Amino acid sequence: MIITGHRGALGTEPENTLRSFRRAVADGCDEIELDLRVTADGELVILHDATVDRTTSGSGEVAAMSYDDLRSLDAGLGEVVPTWAETVAEIGIRFQAEVKAADAVPLLAQTLKADPSLADRTLVTSFHPEILLAVRRAFPAAATGRIFGRTPPVAELVALTREADAGTALCGIAGLTVEGVAELHESGLDVTAWPVPDQATLAQAATLAVDGITTDNPHLLQPVR
């Protein structure tokens, strides 16, 4: 079962920073979840929100800021907002790359085409089928997954995941059952459960037989691993 650190090690470090990603690796994660956006001058950067207000010392929309202006902000404990390029160069494990803005698709696809080893360790995800279909057009070999905030009934879940031409369903764990996960597997889909904040929920995920989980707190799950 793949253990994915949500925005790195969100529970202990400033989210979506290299510090957070390094901590997630140290805490035993197999994969890093991160969020992709694009600056006004076309730099592919890692930041969850459409604005920088919540997670940095600045304010304003990411899409309206230059890379240099974004880079001048404190993203927590002296960290800066990282780029996708420097992150993949430093962090050697798998990535779950959530596309937050459609203009990130061609930039991401370009990097995956240029580096087959990076493509092999990257699952591109989104809540939005149109983004995943754009990824598929730009880079047909991409591994993709559709995220669901509320887990629908299994038949609907399969249909919605296939609608996006995705191979993984990333589901709220509260809506999953052992039978449902088995049906998803029989339909040819991988299943990731989230959120998994503690050891008890990790045990539940193991009982469900999901393929992976996403956690804010990899440091709490490491002893169970």
Secondary structure, 3 states (H helix, E strand, C coil): CEEEEECCCCCCCCCCCHHHHHHHHHCCCCEEEEEEEECCCCCEEECCCCECCCCCCCCCEHHHCCHHHHHCCCCCCCCCCCEHHHHHHHCCCEEEEEECCCCHHHHHHHHHHHCHHHHHCEEEEECCHHHHHHHHHHCCCCEEEEECCCCCCHHHHHHHHHHCCCCEEEEEHHHCCHHHHHHHHHCCCEEEEECCCCHHHHHHHHHHCCCEEEECCHHHHCCCC
